[in-house]
Amino acid sequence: GTVPCAQLDMAATEAKAVEAETKTQDDKLNDNTPESFKKYEDKRKIAAQYFEEKRIMLLLQRLTALIIHDKPSNPREYLIQKLTEMKESKMKAEDISSSLLNDEDIEIVFRTTDVSGKSSINAAQCKQALISVGVPVERIDLKSKIAFSPEEFKTLVKDALRNL
């Protein structure tokens, strides 16, 4: 048969509680108050500070450079292997070899970037090429030059990798 009234009342009460909780969660998601923005900005700053303190960008850039250099068939397994090696040897991100790129590798990057074939790349192209080989460009002044020759680019890459 029939469902007792007490069970119906209990089900209705539970449904109202779920509805109220859902509304509370929706209100939190749609919170556009200045306090809400400040809270999210604070979280962003905390995350950025953590990233900087733990040198996570450096680690990711070095690992990316390793992948580009070694071109493993299974990058995920390769990264796990490298991170395991780092953990076992207590190696820091800055200890990963900076001699990953030889002169020929750097020349290939330059030629690939020099789409016009004029043996010259502009600052924007130089920046992208540096990023592609894992060089953190935040500390490099690329605005002081309009164009870079292959030798200038090679020197820039080697110096930047050496100074990481």
QUIQUI-V819048 format. One record per backbone hydrogen bond with DSSP energy under -1.0 kcal/mol. CO is the residue of the C=O (numbers start at 1). NH is the residue of the N-H. E is the energy in kcal/mol with one decimal. If there is no record, write none. Layout:
# QUIQUI-V819048
<<CO;NH;E> <CO;NH;E>>
This chain:
# QUIQUI-V819048
<<4;8;-1.7> <5;9;-2.6> <6;10;-2.2> <7;11;-2.5> <8;12;-2.3> <9;13;-2.2> <10;14;-2.4> <11;15;-2.4> <12;16;-2.1> <13;17;-2.1> <14;18;-2.5> <15;19;-2.4> <16;20;-2.5> <17;21;-2.4> <18;22;-2.5> <19;23;-2.3> <20;24;-2.3> <21;25;-2.4> <22;26;-2.6> <23;27;-2.6> <24;28;-2.0> <25;29;-1.9> <26;30;-1.8> <28;31;-1.1> <33;37;-2.1> <34;38;-2.5> <35;39;-2.3> <36;40;-2.1> <37;41;-2.6> <38;42;-2.8> <39;43;-2.0> <40;44;-2.2> <41;45;-2.5> <42;46;-2.5> <43;47;-2.4> <44;48;-2.6> <45;49;-2.6> <46;50;-2.4> <47;51;-2.7> <48;52;-2.2> <49;53;-3.0> <50;54;-2.6> <51;56;-2.1> <55;59;-2.0> <56;60;-2.8> <57;61;-2.8> <58;62;-2.7> <59;63;-2.6> <60;64;-2.3> <61;65;-2.3> <62;66;-2.2> <63;67;-2.2> <64;68;-2.6> <65;69;-2.5> <66;70;-3.1> <67;71;-2.5> <74;78;-2.4> <75;79;-2.7> <76;80;-2.2> <77;81;-2.5> <78;82;-2.7> <79;83;-2.8> <80;84;-2.4> <81;85;-2.6> <82;86;-2.4> <83;87;-2.5> <84;88;-2.9> <85;89;-2.0> <86;91;-2.3> <92;95;-1.7> <93;96;-1.3> <102;106;-2.2> <103;107;-2.5> <104;108;-2.2> <105;109;-2.2> <106;110;-2.4> <107;111;-3.0> <108;112;-2.4> <109;113;-1.9> <110;114;-2.5> <113;115;-2.1> <114;117;-1.1> <121;148;-2.6> <122;126;-2.6> <123;127;-2.6> <124;128;-2.1> <125;129;-2.5> <126;130;-2.6> <127;131;-2.4> <128;132;-2.1> <130;135;-2.6> <131;134;-1.7> <137;140;-1.4> <140;142;-1.1> <148;121;-2.0> <149;153;-2.6> <150;154;-2.4> <151;155;-2.5> <152;156;-2.5> <153;157;-2.7> <154;158;-2.6> <155;159;-2.8> <156;160;-2.4> <157;161;-2.7> <158;162;-2.3> <159;163;-2.0>>
